Amino acid sequence: MRFLDISYAMPSKNLALDEALLETAASGKCGATLRLWESPVPFVVVGSSQRVEEVVDLENCQSYAMPVLRRCSAGGAVLQGPGCLNYALALSYDTVPEVSSLHASYEYILGKVSDALATLHVSTVREGVSDLAVQGMKCSGNSQRRKKNACLHHGTLLYDMNADDMEDYLIEPEDRPAYRGTRNHAAFVQPLGFHVEQLRAALIRAFCPGAPAVQPFPDEEEAMLLLARNKYSQAEWTFRR
């Protein structure tokens, strides 16, 4: 599995590179890639099919100059930024047949992440379709975009983000997993509390032990720049729903 360790200052570039990695997996050029990234600036990102006004407090975001973007994968709105480690897996079904169906892919990927956290003596439980939780508190949210022959898996590991900040920018969702109950973000989300380097090392061991960090292919960098400019930084994409 190829390993990329690259974070951009611009949120649009971070989202764009993940989509470019998916296209690489779908093309057959590289069937398995792990990317780790963390945004140095906070931003809100909504799922591909969400209505922004239903899940984001746009008035607060405007008041505090909080960027709002839309990613290409499904799932719910989240607050990104320092303290949130992201892992993106771009996998072809030929290379990693365990991810060829939706539910099997979550079982396979989240199982590996859970095993990785167990090496740090953290016991996580899969809750709902795509969360990992510690004693009923969410520490990892996950989502996917699936194509005919490949998928992009987006995952987060919260390690040092203040859940109270989520209350300022995210509206409580109507569609929520049963284990959440009526809890608000602050009562539902609990960062892991580890140093980020411990989490990064655990994920690398789980998915691509010993793999050196490499740069994106030139065509991926070109695609990233085009997607960042023409899609992810455009209001037409962010507010398409």
TORVEXKOL-125462 format. One record per residue (C-alpha): z, y, x; residue in one letter. Coordinates in steps of 0.25 Angstrom, whole numbers, padded with zeros to 4 digits, always signed. Layout:
// residues N
ZYXA/...
This chain:
// residues 241
+0000+0000+0000M/-0004+0014+0005R/+0008+0024+0006F/+0006+0039+0004L/+0018+0048+0007D/+0013+0062+0003I/+0018+0073-0006S/+0011+0086-0009Y/+0018+0099-0012A/+0008+0101-0024M/+0012+0092-0036P/-0003+0091-0040S/-0006+0085-0027K/+0005+0074-0028N/+0000+0070-0042L/-0015+0071-0038A/-0013+0062-0026L/-0007+0051-0034D/-0019+0051-0043E/-0028+0050-0031A/-0020+0038-0026L/-0022+0031-0040L/-0037+0033-0038E/-0037+0027-0024T/-0030+0015-0030A/-0040+0014-0041A/-0052+0015-0032S/-0047+0003-0023G/-0046+0012-0011K/-0031+0009-0010C/-0025+0001-0020G/-0010+0004-0017A/-0004+0017-0013T/+0011+0022-0013L/+0013+0037-0012R/+0026+0044-0011L/+0028+0058-0014W/+0038+0069-0018E/+0034+0083-0023S/+0041+0094-0015P/+0040+0103-0028V/+0045+0100-0042P/+0035+0098-0053F/+0034+0091-0067V/+0024+0081-0069V/+0020+0074-0082V/+0014+0061-0085G/-0001+0060-0088S/+0000+0059-0103S/+0012+0068-0106Q/+0011+0081-0113R/+0017+0091-0104V/+0024+0100-0114E/+0031+0087-0120E/+0038+0084-0107V/+0039+0096-0098V/+0046+0109-0100D/+0035+0118-0097L/+0043+0131-0099E/+0053+0127-0089N/+0042+0122-0079C/+0035+0135-0081Q/+0048+0143-0079S/+0051+0136-0066Y/+0037+0134-0061A/+0038+0119-0062M/+0024+0113-0060P/+0020+0103-0071V/+0009+0093-0068L/+0004+0080-0074R/+0002+0067-0066R/-0008+0056-0069C/+0002+0045-0072S/+0009+0043-0085A/+0024+0044-0087G/+0033+0056-0090G/+0036+0070-0085A/+0044+0071-0072V/+0049+0081-0063L/+0044+0080-0049Q/+0048+0086-0036G/+0058+0084-0024P/+0067+0072-0027G/+0057+0064-0034C/+0049+0054-0025L/+0036+0049-0031N/+0029+0036-0028Y/+0015+0034-0032A/+0008+0021-0032L/-0007+0020-0033A/-0010+0005-0035L/-0023-0003-0039S/-0021-0015-0047Y/-0029-0024-0037D/-0020-0020-0026T/-0007-0020-0034V/-0009-0030-0046P/+0006-0028-0050E/+0002-0014-0056V/-0010-0018-0064S/-0003-0017-0077S/+0007-0005-0081L/+0020-0012-0084H/+0018-0022-0072A/+0015-0010-0063S/+0028-0003-0067Y/+0036-0016-0065E/+0030-0018-0051Y/+0031-0004-0046I/+0044-0001-0051L/+0050-0014-0047G/+0046-0010-0033K/+0052+0003-0034V/+0065-0003-0039S/+0065-0013-0028D/+0063-0001-0018A/+0075+0007-0024L/+0083-0006-0024A/+0082-0006-0008T/+0090+0007-0010L/+0100+0001-0018H/+0095+0007-0031V/+0094-0002-0043S/+0083+0003-0053T/+0079-0002-0066V/+0065+0000-0073R/+0067+0008-0085E/+0057+0010-0096G/+0042+0008-0091V/+0043+0016-0078S/+0056+0021-0074D/+0066+0016-0064L/+0081+0019-0067A/+0095+0018-0060V/+0106+0015-0070Q/+0097+0021-0081G/+0093+0033-0074M/+0079+0036-0070K/+0075+0037-0056C/+0060+0034-0056S/+0049+0037-0066G/+0035+0030-0065N/+0022+0032-0071S/+0008+0027-0069Q/-0007+0030-0070R/-0015+0017-0072R/-0030+0015-0070K/-0039+0003-0072K/-0036-0002-0058N/-0025+0006-0052A/-0012+0013-0055C/-0004+0025-0050L/+0011+0023-0051H/+0020+0036-0051H/+0034+0034-0048G/+0046+0044-0045T/+0059+0041-0038L/+0069+0052-0041L/+0079+0054-0029Y/+0084+0068-0029D/+0078+0076-0041M/+0088+0083-0051N/+0085+0077-0065A/+0091+0090-0071D/+0078+0097-0066D/+0070+0088-0075M/+0077+0094-0087E/+0071+0107-0084D/+0056+0103-0084Y/+0055+0090-0092L/+0056+0089-0107I/+0064+0076-0111E/+0053+0066-0115P/+0051+0060-0128E/+0046+0047-0122D/+0057+0041-0114R/+0061+0027-0109P/+0072+0021-0118A/+0082+0020-0106Y/+0082+0035-0105R/+0087+0037-0119G/+0090+0052-0122T/+0094+0056-0108R/+0088+0069-0102N/+0081+0069-0088H/+0094+0072-0081A/+0102+0061-0087A/+0090+0051-0086F/+0085+0053-0071V/+0093+0050-0059Q/+0088+0052-0045P/+0090+0040-0035L/+0097+0049-0025G/+0091+0043-0013F/+0084+0050-0001H/+0069+0050-0004V/+0066+0043+0009E/+0074+0031+0004Q/+0066+0031-0008L/+0053+0033-0001R/+0056+0021+0009A/+0059+0012-0003A/+0046+0014-0010L/+0038+0012+0003I/+0045-0001+0005R/+0043-0005-0009A/+0028-0002-0009F/+0022-0001+0005C/+0032-0004+0015P/+0027+0000+0029G/+0015+0008+0024A/+0013+0021+0032P/+0011+0033+0024A/-0004+0037+0024V/-0012+0049+0019Q/-0020+0049+0006P/-0035+0045+0007F/-0044+0057+0009P/-0050+0055-0005D/-0036+0054-0011E/-0032+0068-0005E/-0045+0073-0010E/-0043+0068-0024A/-0028+0073-0024M/-0033+0087-0021L/-0043+0087-0032L/-0033+0081-0042L/-0022+0090-0038A/-0032+0102-0040R/-0040+0098-0052N/-0030+0089-0060K/-0015+0090-0057Y/-0014+0105-0055S/-0022+0108-0067Q/-0015+0112-0081A/-0026+0104-0088E/-0021+0091-0082W/-0006+0094-0083T/-0007+0099-0098F/-0018+0090-0102R/-0008+0084-0113R/
